[in-house]
Amino acid sequence: MPVAEAKATTLKQFIGGHWVAGRGEREIVSVNPADTRETIAAFKSASREDALSALEAAQRAWPAWKKTPAPKRARIVQKAWTIAQSRVDDLAALLTREEGKIVGEARGEVEKGMNLMEWYAGEGLRLMGQTAPSEMPRNLLMTVREPLGVVSIITPWNFPWAIPCWKIAPALVGGNCVVFKPASLVPAMAVELCRIFEEAGLPPGVLNLVLGSGSSVGDILVNDYRIKAVSFTGSNEIGRGVHKIAGERGIKVTCEMGGKNPCIVWDDADLHLALGGVMKGAFGSTGQRCTATSRLILHEKIAAKFTDMVIAEVKKIKLGNGLDPSVGMGPLVDEHQLNTVLGLIETGKKEGARLLIGGGRPEGDSFKRGFFVQPTVFVDVKSSMTIFQEEIFGPVLAVSTVKTYEEAVTAANNSRYGLTSAVYTQDLTLSMRFVEDLEAGMVHVNSPTIGGEAQVPFGGVKASGVGEREMAKEGINFFTEPKTIFLDYTGERRNSNIY
């Protein structure tokens, strides 16, 4: 698809408090996925030298930053929240233009990121250790939490504001210096976030932005001796590589990766409530989120009726540019993602799943200028099929039918992933059985598979993630480490043999 020749906003790297042009050979251009005639931004890719400069800047800034009292660090994050609050509409519009999600979802993402900033700003006053009674008289045992040093944060394109916020905010409040590498498809949102922290008074070198491909700078951000922790969100393939290298180096690492999330609708469920959750979970953000509802497991008694309800709602979804408030679903993020989703749809057909709606590109000249795909529903999906097992990252829903509780749990757990799940039932006892038996890091009862809140941990089991969970206390615990202090105030020589 042709990209317009209109002049793009030229973006720069943010290193040591200065905005500088990248020294890489490649120029990267980001376009509006709803209309590729609109160029959003362009930048010279970071070189290895740029990445090393960012690490050097972070290392220089760390001694002063770690000595800055945590409440003062937190006030800078709170100031960033205040600045972002004044720009919500502009940030949401930019997010829609750059990533493609509809503007209502974009605004929700901006607000989610701000909620995380606000919560972690509060952690600056709660960065507490513990005290414990000693077995020895007149001895005090206590712990404090200390920063790690320089950390790298590597984020994906599908949540270009919220995910960086939920990683960067705890890293900064915890006293670390950050080298931040966002996905190359969404550089403009990353630049805006760094500008906001700069305006909030963050000292030079505490937060550094490296714009470039993972192939050019990614290995440095995991391998360099100055990196003390890596926080990664992205594909399983890359995440496994990051985890392996970090493990070999003996540094902290957390990798949030894929999901193939089931939603179970039982025969006693409030079907209208469940319908809203399934539609939001499966087709919101064009299915491009790790928490998307991609498997729908229906009790046989309500399967036909509920499937008809889903199809009726899918027919109402209006596709288009997400800046139009009447649009219900935007495009996929780029041509590669479009081809991947279309390829998996074809695989579903070939393997025998029955296509009820969608399955291709929408008709019309306006859709040809963007990366649009129809919302798609398959039924008669078996657990052995690719569309049941593999993450699609698009608006594709695979529907299966079960007769018993045991069949439902077996189907839901028949996946290498275990990020999130949902169950719709009005039976409290049954819902708690599902909560206990579903193999997922998060379980929603009578709510969609998507979403999370700042004050509770986010993450999955099995192939969905490794390392400490994100958000909540777990998020800041990842970016700090405990130091245990033994304080003897007897004033006497110790003769005991307690170890």
C-alpha positions as CSV (number, residue, x, y, z in Angstrom):
1,M,0.0,0.0,0.0
2,P,1.4,3.4,-0.9
3,V,2.5,5.7,1.8
4,A,1.9,9.4,1.4
5,E,4.9,11.6,0.7
6,A,3.6,14.2,3.3
7,K,6.3,15.3,5.6
8,A,6.3,13.4,8.8
9,T,7.2,14.6,12.3
10,T,10.9,13.9,12.8
11,L,11.6,12.1,16.0
12,K,14.8,11.9,17.9
13,Q,16.5,9.7,20.6
14,F,16.4,11.0,24.2
15,I,19.8,10.3,25.7
16,G,21.3,11.9,28.8
17,G,18.6,14.7,28.8
18,H,19.2,15.6,25.1
19,W,17.2,15.0,22.0
20,V,19.6,13.7,19.4
21,A,19.3,12.1,16.0
22,G,19.9,8.4,15.7
23,R,23.2,7.4,14.1
24,G,21.9,4.2,12.5
25,E,21.7,3.7,8.8
26,R,18.0,2.9,8.6
27,E,15.2,5.5,8.5
28,I,12.0,4.2,9.9
29,V,8.6,5.7,9.1
30,S,5.4,5.1,11.0
31,V,2.0,5.5,9.2
32,N,-1.6,5.6,10.2
33,P,-2.8,1.9,9.9
34,A,-6.3,3.1,9.0
35,D,-5.0,5.2,6.1
36,T,-1.4,4.7,5.1
37,R,-1.4,7.9,3.1
38,E,-0.9,9.6,6.4
39,T,2.6,9.5,7.7
40,I,2.8,9.9,11.5
41,A,6.5,10.1,12.2
42,A,10.0,9.3,10.9
43,F,13.2,8.8,12.7
44,K,16.8,7.6,12.1
45,S,17.2,4.3,13.9
46,A,19.4,4.1,16.9
47,S,22.9,2.6,16.3
48,R,24.7,0.4,18.7
49,E,26.7,3.5,19.7
50,D,23.4,5.3,20.6
51,A,22.4,2.4,22.8
52,L,25.8,2.4,24.5
53,S,25.5,6.2,25.0
54,A,22.1,5.7,26.6
55,L,23.6,3.1,29.0
56,E,26.5,5.4,29.9
57,A,24.1,8.3,30.6
58,A,22.0,6.1,32.8
59,Q,25.0,4.8,34.7
60,R,26.2,8.4,35.3
61,A,22.8,9.5,36.6
62,W,22.2,6.6,38.9
63,P,24.4,7.5,41.9
64,A,22.5,10.8,42.4
65,W,19.1,9.3,41.6
66,K,19.3,6.4,44.0
67,K,20.2,8.9,46.8
68,T,17.2,11.0,45.9
69,P,14.5,10.3,48.6
70,A,11.8,8.0,47.3
71,P,9.0,10.6,48.1
72,K,10.9,13.2,45.9
73,R,11.2,10.7,43.1
74,A,7.5,9.9,43.4
75,R,6.6,13.6,43.2
76,I,8.2,13.8,39.7
77,V,6.1,10.8,38.6
78,Q,3.0,12.6,40.1
79,K,3.9,15.7,38.2
80,A,4.1,13.7,35.0
81,W,0.6,12.4,35.8
82,T,-0.6,16.0,36.1
83,I,0.9,17.0,32.8
84,A,-0.6,13.9,31.1
85,Q,-4.0,14.8,32.6
86,S,-3.9,18.1,30.7
87,R,-3.2,16.3,27.4
88,V,-5.5,13.3,27.5
89,D,-7.4,14.1,24.3
90,D,-4.3,14.9,22.3
91,L,-2.6,11.7,23.5
92,A,-5.6,9.6,22.7
93,A,-5.9,11.1,19.2
94,L,-2.2,10.4,18.6
95,L,-2.5,6.9,19.9
96,T,-5.4,6.2,17.5
97,R,-3.5,7.6,14.5
98,E,-0.3,5.7,15.3
99,E,-1.6,2.3,16.5
100,G,-5.1,2.2,15.0
101,K,-7.5,1.5,18.0
102,I,-10.7,3.5,18.2
103,V,-10.4,6.8,20.1
104,G,-12.5,5.6,23.0
105,E,-10.2,2.7,23.6
106,A,-7.2,5.0,23.1
107,R,-8.5,7.3,25.8
108,G,-9.1,4.4,28.1
109,E,-5.5,3.3,27.6
110,V,-4.2,6.8,28.3
111,E,-6.2,6.9,31.5
112,K,-5.0,3.4,32.5
113,G,-1.4,4.5,32.1
114,M,-2.1,7.5,34.2
115,N,-3.8,5.4,36.9
116,L,-0.6,3.4,37.1
117,M,1.5,6.6,37.3
118,E,-0.7,7.8,40.2
119,W,-0.6,4.5,42.1
120,Y,3.2,4.2,41.8
121,A,3.6,7.8,42.8
122,G,1.9,6.8,46.1
123,E,4.4,4.0,46.4
124,G,7.1,6.6,47.0
125,L,5.6,7.0,50.5
126,R,5.1,3.2,50.9
127,L,8.5,1.9,49.8
128,M,8.7,0.1,53.1
129,G,10.7,-2.8,54.4
130,Q,9.9,-4.9,57.4
131,T,10.9,-5.4,61.0
132,A,11.1,-8.8,62.7
133,P,11.7,-10.0,66.3
134,S,15.2,-11.3,66.9
135,E,16.1,-14.4,68.8
136,M,18.7,-12.4,70.5
137,P,18.0,-9.8,73.3
138,R,18.5,-6.2,72.3
139,N,18.8,-6.9,68.6
140,L,16.7,-5.4,65.9
141,L,16.1,-7.1,62.5
142,M,14.8,-5.1,59.6
143,T,14.8,-4.9,55.9
144,V,14.9,-2.0,53.4
145,R,14.3,-2.1,49.6
146,E,17.0,-0.7,47.4
147,P,17.2,0.1,43.7
148,L,18.9,-2.3,41.2
149,G,20.7,0.3,39.0
150,V,20.3,0.6,35.3
151,V,17.4,-1.3,33.9
152,S,16.1,-1.8,30.3
153,I,12.4,-1.7,29.4
154,I,11.3,-3.2,26.1
155,T,7.7,-2.7,25.1
156,P,5.3,-3.8,22.3
157,W,3.2,-1.8,19.9
158,N,-0.3,-2.8,21.0
159,F,-0.4,-0.7,24.2
160,P,2.2,2.0,23.4
161,W,1.2,4.2,26.4
162,A,-0.1,2.0,29.2
163,I,2.6,-0.7,29.1
164,P,5.5,1.8,29.2
165,C,3.8,3.6,32.1
166,W,3.3,0.5,34.2
167,K,7.0,-0.4,33.7
168,I,8.7,3.0,33.8
169,A,6.8,4.4,36.8
170,P,7.8,1.7,39.3
171,A,11.3,1.6,38.0
172,L,11.7,5.4,38.6
173,V,10.0,5.4,42.0
174,G,12.2,2.5,43.0
175,G,15.3,4.5,42.3
176,N,16.5,3.0,39.0
177,C,17.7,4.6,35.8
178,V,15.9,3.4,32.6
179,V,16.9,2.7,29.0
180,F,13.5,2.4,27.2
181,K,13.1,0.8,23.8
182,P,9.6,0.8,22.4
183,A,8.4,-1.0,19.3
184,S,9.4,0.8,16.1
185,L,5.7,0.9,14.9
186,V,4.7,3.3,17.7
187,P,7.6,5.8,18.3
188,A,5.5,8.9,18.6
189,M,3.7,7.8,21.8
190,A,7.1,6.9,23.4
191,V,8.5,10.3,22.6
192,E,5.4,12.0,24.1
193,L,5.8,10.0,27.3
194,C,9.5,10.9,27.6
195,R,8.7,14.6,26.9
196,I,6.2,14.5,29.8
197,F,8.7,13.1,32.2
198,E,11.3,15.6,31.0
199,E,8.8,18.5,31.7
200,A,8.0,17.0,35.1
201,G,11.7,17.6,36.1
202,L,13.3,14.2,35.7
203,P,17.0,14.7,35.9
204,P,19.1,14.1,32.7
205,G,20.0,10.4,32.2
206,V,17.4,8.9,34.5
207,L,15.2,8.1,31.6
208,N,16.7,7.4,28.1
209,L,14.8,6.6,24.9
210,V,16.3,4.4,22.2
211,L,14.3,4.2,19.0
212,G,15.2,1.4,16.8
213,S,14.7,-2.2,15.9
214,G,15.4,-5.0,18.3
215,S,17.8,-6.6,15.8
216,S,20.1,-3.5,16.0
217,V,20.0,-2.6,19.7
218,G,18.1,-5.3,21.5
219,D,21.0,-7.5,22.4
220,I,22.8,-4.6,24.0
221,L,19.9,-3.9,26.2
222,V,20.0,-7.4,27.6
223,N,23.7,-8.3,27.4
224,D,25.5,-5.1,28.6
225,Y,27.2,-5.4,31.9
226,R,25.5,-2.3,33.2
227,I,22.0,-3.7,32.8
228,K,20.8,-5.1,36.2
229,A,17.3,-6.1,35.1
230,V,15.2,-6.4,32.0
231,S,11.4,-5.9,31.8
232,F,10.0,-7.2,28.5
233,T,6.6,-7.5,26.9
234,G,6.2,-9.0,23.5
235,S,6.3,-12.2,21.5
236,N,7.1,-15.6,23.0
237,E,9.9,-16.2,20.5
238,I,11.8,-13.0,21.5
239,G,10.8,-13.3,25.2
240,R,12.3,-16.7,25.5
241,G,15.6,-15.3,24.1
242,V,15.6,-12.4,26.5
243,H,14.9,-14.7,29.4
244,K,17.7,-17.1,28.4
245,I,20.3,-14.4,28.1
246,A,19.3,-12.6,31.3
247,G,19.3,-15.9,33.1
248,E,22.8,-16.7,31.9
249,R,23.9,-13.3,33.2
250,G,22.2,-13.9,36.5
251,I,20.1,-10.7,36.4
252,K,16.4,-10.1,37.2
253,V,14.1,-10.5,34.2
254,T,10.3,-10.5,33.7
255,C,8.8,-11.4,30.4
256,E,5.0,-10.9,29.7
257,M,4.2,-12.8,26.5
258,G,1.3,-14.4,24.7
259,G,-2.2,-15.5,25.6
260,K,-4.9,-17.7,24.2
261,N,-7.6,-16.8,26.6
262,P,-10.8,-18.8,27.1
263,C,-14.2,-17.4,28.0
264,I,-16.7,-20.0,29.3
265,V,-20.4,-19.2,29.2
266,W,-22.5,-21.6,31.3
267,D,-26.1,-22.6,30.9
268,D,-27.3,-20.4,33.8
269,A,-25.4,-17.3,32.7
270,D,-26.9,-13.9,32.1
271,L,-26.5,-14.1,28.4
272,H,-26.8,-10.3,27.7
273,L,-24.1,-9.7,30.3
274,A,-21.9,-12.4,28.8
275,L,-22.5,-11.0,25.3
276,G,-21.1,-7.7,26.2
277,G,-18.1,-9.3,27.7
278,V,-17.4,-11.5,24.8
279,M,-17.8,-8.7,22.2
280,K,-15.5,-6.4,24.2
281,G,-12.9,-9.2,24.8
282,A,-12.8,-10.6,21.3
283,F,-13.2,-7.6,19.1
284,G,-12.1,-4.6,21.2
285,S,-8.7,-3.2,20.2
286,T,-9.2,-5.3,17.0
287,G,-8.2,-8.4,19.1
288,Q,-4.7,-7.1,19.4
289,R,-4.1,-7.6,23.0
290,C,-2.6,-10.5,25.0
291,T,-5.7,-10.6,27.1
292,A,-8.2,-10.8,24.2
293,T,-10.9,-13.4,24.3
294,S,-9.9,-15.8,21.5
295,R,-11.7,-19.0,22.6
296,L,-15.3,-19.1,23.5
297,I,-16.4,-22.3,25.3
298,L,-20.2,-22.6,25.4
299,H,-22.4,-25.0,27.4
300,E,-24.4,-27.0,24.8
301,K,-27.8,-25.9,26.2
302,I,-27.2,-22.2,25.3
303,A,-24.6,-22.7,22.5
304,A,-26.9,-22.1,19.5
305,K,-28.8,-19.2,21.1
306,F,-25.7,-17.5,22.3
307,T,-23.8,-18.0,19.0
308,D,-26.7,-16.3,17.2
309,M,-26.5,-13.4,19.6
310,V,-22.8,-13.0,19.0
311,I,-23.3,-13.0,15.2
312,A,-26.0,-10.4,15.4
313,E,-23.7,-8.1,17.4
314,V,-20.8,-8.7,15.0
315,K,-22.9,-7.6,12.1
316,K,-23.4,-4.2,13.9
317,I,-19.6,-3.5,14.2
318,K,-18.7,-0.6,12.0
319,L,-15.1,-0.6,10.7
320,G,-13.1,2.5,9.9
321,N,-10.8,5.2,11.1
322,G,-10.8,5.1,14.9
323,L,-11.0,8.9,15.1
324,D,-14.6,8.6,13.9
325,P,-16.6,8.2,17.1
326,S,-19.2,6.1,15.3
327,V,-16.6,3.4,14.4
328,G,-16.6,0.3,16.5
329,M,-13.3,-1.4,15.3
330,G,-10.2,0.0,13.8
331,P,-7.5,-1.7,11.6
332,L,-4.7,-4.1,12.4
333,V,-1.4,-2.4,13.1
334,D,0.5,-3.1,9.9
335,E,0.6,-5.3,6.8
336,H,2.6,-8.0,8.5
337,Q,-0.1,-8.4,11.1
338,L,-2.8,-8.3,8.5
339,N,-1.2,-11.1,6.5
340,T,-0.6,-13.2,9.7
341,V,-4.3,-12.9,10.7
342,L,-5.6,-13.7,7.2
343,G,-3.2,-16.6,7.0
344,L,-4.5,-18.1,10.3
345,I,-8.1,-17.6,9.1
346,E,-7.3,-19.6,6.0
347,T,-5.8,-22.3,8.2
348,G,-9.0,-22.4,10.3
349,K,-11.0,-23.1,7.1
350,K,-8.6,-25.7,5.9
351,E,-8.6,-27.6,9.2
352,G,-12.4,-27.9,9.2
353,A,-13.7,-25.1,11.4
354,R,-16.9,-23.6,10.2
355,L,-16.8,-19.9,9.3
356,L,-20.0,-18.1,10.3
357,I,-19.0,-14.5,9.6
358,G,-16.1,-12.5,8.4
359,G,-13.0,-14.2,7.2
360,G,-11.5,-11.7,4.9
361,R,-10.9,-8.0,4.1
362,P,-13.9,-5.6,4.0
363,E,-14.9,-4.2,0.6
364,G,-14.5,-0.6,-0.3
365,D,-11.8,1.8,-1.5
366,S,-11.3,3.3,2.0
367,F,-10.5,-0.1,3.5
368,K,-7.9,-0.7,0.8
369,R,-5.9,2.2,2.2
370,G,-5.6,0.6,5.6
371,F,-4.9,-2.8,7.3
372,F,-8.5,-3.8,7.9
373,V,-9.9,-7.3,8.4
374,Q,-13.5,-8.3,9.1
375,P,-14.4,-9.5,12.6
376,T,-14.5,-13.2,12.3
377,V,-16.3,-16.1,14.1
378,F,-15.6,-19.8,13.7
379,V,-17.7,-22.6,15.2
380,D,-17.2,-26.4,15.5
381,V,-13.6,-25.6,16.5
382,K,-11.8,-28.6,17.9
383,S,-9.0,-28.4,20.5
384,S,-6.5,-29.8,18.0
385,M,-7.0,-27.0,15.5
386,T,-4.5,-24.2,15.0
387,I,-7.0,-21.4,15.7
388,F,-7.8,-23.1,19.0
389,Q,-4.2,-23.4,20.1
390,E,-2.2,-20.4,18.5
391,E,-2.4,-16.8,19.5
392,I,-3.9,-14.9,16.5
393,F,-3.7,-11.3,17.7
394,G,-6.7,-10.3,15.6
395,P,-10.5,-10.2,15.7
396,V,-11.0,-13.9,15.4
397,L,-13.2,-15.9,17.8
398,A,-13.0,-19.7,17.9
399,V,-16.2,-21.2,19.4
400,S,-16.4,-24.7,21.0
401,T,-19.3,-26.5,22.7
402,V,-19.1,-28.7,25.9
403,K,-21.5,-30.7,27.9
404,T,-20.0,-30.9,31.4
405,Y,-17.9,-28.9,33.8
406,E,-15.0,-31.3,33.3
407,E,-15.1,-30.8,29.6
408,A,-15.1,-27.0,30.0
409,V,-12.1,-27.0,32.3
410,T,-10.2,-29.5,30.1
411,A,-10.9,-27.4,27.0
412,A,-9.9,-24.1,28.7
413,N,-6.7,-25.5,30.0
414,N,-5.8,-27.2,26.8
415,S,-3.3,-24.5,25.8
416,R,0.4,-23.8,26.3
417,Y,-0.7,-20.3,27.5
418,G,-2.2,-19.3,30.8
419,L,-2.6,-15.5,30.9
420,T,-6.3,-14.8,31.7
421,S,-9.7,-16.4,31.5
422,A,-13.3,-15.6,32.1
423,V,-16.4,-17.5,33.2
424,Y,-20.1,-16.4,33.1
425,T,-22.4,-18.1,35.5
426,Q,-24.8,-17.1,38.3
427,D,-23.8,-20.1,40.4
428,L,-21.4,-18.9,43.1
429,T,-20.2,-22.4,43.9
430,L,-19.6,-23.2,40.3
431,S,-17.7,-19.9,39.7
432,M,-15.3,-20.7,42.6
433,R,-14.7,-24.2,41.2
434,F,-13.7,-22.5,37.9
435,V,-11.5,-20.0,39.7
436,E,-9.6,-22.9,41.4
437,D,-9.3,-25.1,38.3
438,L,-8.5,-22.7,35.5
439,E,-4.8,-22.6,34.7
440,A,-4.4,-18.8,34.3
441,G,-2.7,-16.0,36.1
442,M,-6.0,-14.0,36.2
443,V,-9.6,-15.2,36.3
444,H,-12.6,-13.0,35.6
445,V,-16.0,-14.0,36.9
446,N,-18.9,-12.3,35.0
447,S,-16.5,-9.9,33.3
448,P,-14.4,-10.0,30.1
449,T,-10.9,-11.6,29.9
450,I,-9.4,-8.1,29.4
451,G,-8.4,-5.5,31.8
452,G,-6.6,-5.0,35.1
453,E,-6.2,-2.5,37.9
454,A,-3.1,-0.8,39.2
455,Q,-3.3,-2.2,42.7
456,V,-3.4,-5.9,41.7
457,P,-0.7,-8.0,39.9
458,F,-0.9,-8.6,36.2
459,G,0.6,-11.7,34.5
460,G,0.2,-15.3,33.6
461,V,1.4,-18.8,34.0
462,K,2.8,-21.4,31.6
463,A,4.1,-19.9,28.3
464,S,2.3,-16.5,29.0
465,G,5.0,-15.2,31.3
466,V,8.1,-15.8,33.4
467,G,9.5,-13.7,36.3
468,E,7.8,-11.4,38.7
469,R,4.3,-10.2,37.9
470,E,3.7,-6.6,36.9
471,M,1.7,-3.8,38.4
472,A,0.8,-3.5,42.1
473,K,3.4,-4.3,44.8
474,E,4.9,-7.0,42.6
475,G,5.8,-4.3,40.0
476,I,7.9,-2.2,42.3
477,N,9.4,-5.3,44.0
478,F,10.8,-6.4,40.7
479,F,12.7,-3.1,40.4
480,T,14.1,-3.2,43.9
481,E,15.8,-5.8,46.1
482,P,15.7,-6.3,49.9
483,K,18.6,-5.6,52.2
484,T,18.5,-7.3,55.6
485,I,19.9,-5.3,58.5
486,F,21.0,-6.9,61.8
487,L,21.3,-4.2,64.5
488,D,22.9,-5.3,67.8
489,Y,22.5,-2.6,70.5
490,T,23.7,-4.7,73.5
491,G,27.1,-3.1,73.4
492,E,28.5,-6.5,74.3
493,R,30.7,-9.1,72.6
494,R,28.5,-11.8,71.0
495,N,29.2,-15.4,72.2
496,S,26.1,-17.2,70.9
497,N,26.1,-19.7,68.1
498,I,22.9,-18.7,66.4
499,Y,23.3,-18.5,62.7
